[in-house]
Amino acid sequence: MDTRAFLKGFRFVDSFFPSGSYAYSSGLEAAVQGGAVKNSEEFSHFVLEVLTTGLGKREAVAAGFAHDAIVFGALEIAVKTDWELEAMKLGRELRMASRQMGRQVVRSAAEQSDRHPLIQDYLVAVEAGQSPGHMAVAMGLTLAAAGWSKADLIAVFLYQAATGYVAAAMKLLPIGQREGQQLLDGWLDIIERIGQDAAPQRALSSWSPVQDIYAMRHRQLESRLFRS
């Protein structure tokens, strides 16, 4: 990947990008209040389970399909994948969070000086209600159009999800920035492996019942810091 391609795509995964991800804990807040996650060890187990059997089997593969859509110039691949994600996300909060963040990404991508025609068409479909606009699809299309490889964009998508969990954990648990960085460092090899496994997959799957249950319970919490 050349420097231009890296920078063009990196701004979409940088914490400065206004995706609104800071407002979501993806079920972690409910898990903490429910007593399932009380310390950094349990937090790490929670995140790794999500990455391994949830995001790594579902969103990571979807991001790879979005890369295929750019390569083959086939909008239908992106739209079909988008609707599969919509059906597989059991909790309303998780669906809405993914859609909000994805729409922020694709709208910004469509405004770039060298706009990709397929991203333009995808945005039209999303705005017309013909495609949900999930984060994995929007990010996959955007980074693929920027020139990122499938393996790289999947890995950075998973890394971004991991950093989101760490950011939420630092508000919910006795975890500081230094420990958060140590956790991320310990997950890098796993994220790389999950990304490599997801790249050649041809079907989405998922098994993350703990995250799904706590994400559904989030709306019933008496006090909340996050929207999911």
N, C-alpha and C positions, 0 to 999 in steps of 0.2 A: 504494500500500500504506500502510495507516495504521500508527501506531507500535505499537499492540498486536499486530497481525499480524506485524510485523517482529520484535518481541522474542520472540513466541511461537515463531516458527520459527528465529530466530537461535541460540538456545541449542543446537540440534541440530547446527549447523555450527561452533560455537565450539570452540576447542581444549580447553576445559575439559570438554566432553562426553565421557563415558567410553566411546567407541566401540571403543577398543583400536587405533586406526589407527597409533599411534606404534610398534607392534610390527612393522609391515610396510613393506617397501621396494618392493613390487610389481615385483620383478625387477631393481631398480637395484643392489642389493648384488652380485649375480652379474655384472651388466654391468661394474661397477667392477673386480671381481676378475678378470674375463676380459679386461680391457684395452680394452673398447669405449667406456668413459666415463672419461676421465682428468682433465678440467678443466671449468670452468664452461661453456665454449662447447659441448663435446660433451654435457655434461649438459643444456643448454638444447635442443639438437637432439633428444636422447632424449625429453625431456618433450613437446616440441611434436609430435613424431611420434605419441606415444601419444595426446595430446589430439586431434590432427587426424584420424588414421585409425583410432584405437582407441576410446577413451572417447567421443569426439565423435560417432562413428557408431553406437555401441552403447549404453553406459550413459546418455549424454545423451538419446538417443531414448527409452530405457526410462523414464527419469525423467519425460519428457513424457507417455508413456502412462499412468503412474501418476497424473499430474495429471488426465488424461481420466477415469480410473476414479473419482476423487473427484467430478468435475463431473457425470458421468452416473450415479453411484451403482452402478457395475458392477464388482463384485469380480472377475468373470471376466477383465476386461482386465488387472488387476494379476497374477493368477495365471498367465495365459497368457504375459505378458511375463516373469515370473519364470522360468518354465521355458525360455523362449527364451534368456535370459541363461545359465542353467545349461548349456545345450547348446553355447553359443558360447564359453564360457570354457574354453579347451583345457587349461590347466594346473590340476592339482588344488589347488595352493597358492593361486592366484588365486581359485578358486571358494570355497574354505574361508574365506579372508580376507573376501571380499565377504559371505558368509553370516553370519559371526560379527558383523561390524560392522552389517549390516542388522538382525539380530535385536536387537542392543542398542538401535538406534534405535526399532524398532517396539514393543518392550516398554516403553520409556520413554514413547513417544507414547500408548500404550494406557492409561497410568496418569495422564494429565493430568486435571485437574479437569473440563474440558469435552471429554470423550472423543468422538471421532468414531466412529459405529457401523461404518463401513466398515473403519476401522483395527482396531477390535475383531475384526471378522470375519476380516480378513487375519491377525491374530495367531493366531487359532484355527486357521486353515489352515496357518500356518507350524508351530505347535506340534504339529499332527497329522501333519506330513510331507507335506501336500498342496500346499505351495508352499515353495520353497527359502528365501525371505527375503533376497534379495540387496539390497545397500546402495542401489543406484540406485532400486529399486522402493520400498523402505521410506522413503527420504528424499523421494522424489517424493510419496508419499502423505502423509507428515507435513507437508511444507511446503505442499502444496496444501490440506490440511485447515486449516492455519493462516491461509490466505487469500493465499498468494503466487501470483503469476501464473506461467504455464508458463515464460516466458522468464527470469524472475528465478530460479526454482528450478533451472533447468538451468544457468544461469551460475554460481550459487553452488555447485552440485555440482561443476562443473569447477574452480572456484577452490579448493575444498576439496581436491580431488585434487592440484592443483598445489602447494598449501602442504604437503601430505603428502610430496611428492617433495622439496621444498626442505628440510624438516625431516630427512629421511633423508640427503640429500646433505651436510648440514652435519656429519654423523657419519662420512661415508664419503670425503669429498673436502675439499681445502683451500678450503672456501667458508665465509665467515663470515655473520653475520646481516645486515650491511649489503649484501653482495653478493647474498644471498638475496632481500632486499627489492627490489633493483634488477632481479633476474631476474623477480620477480613483476610488477613495474611494466611491464616490457617485454612480458609475456604478456597483459596485460589486454585490449588491443584484439582479440587473436586469440581469447581466451576468449569475449569478447562476440560476435564473428562466428560462432564455432563454435556457440554457444548459439542464435543467431538462425537458423542453418542447420538445427539439429537440431529445433527446435520444430515445424515443419510436416511433418517426415518421418513416413512411415507404415510403415516397415520398418526393422528393426535390421540393421546390417552391421558388418563389422570387418576391418581388415587391420593388425595390429600384430605381425608375426612376430618382430621383434627382442625386444620385451618378452616375448612368449610363450615364446621359446626360453630366455631367461635366467631367467625365472620357473621354468621346468621344471628348469633346472640348479641352482637354488638349494639344493635338498636335498642335492646332492653336494658342496657346499663343505666344506672341512676346518674352517673357522672361520666363524661367522656371528654377526652382531649382531641380525639381524632374522629373523622367522619366514617371510618370503617375499621 
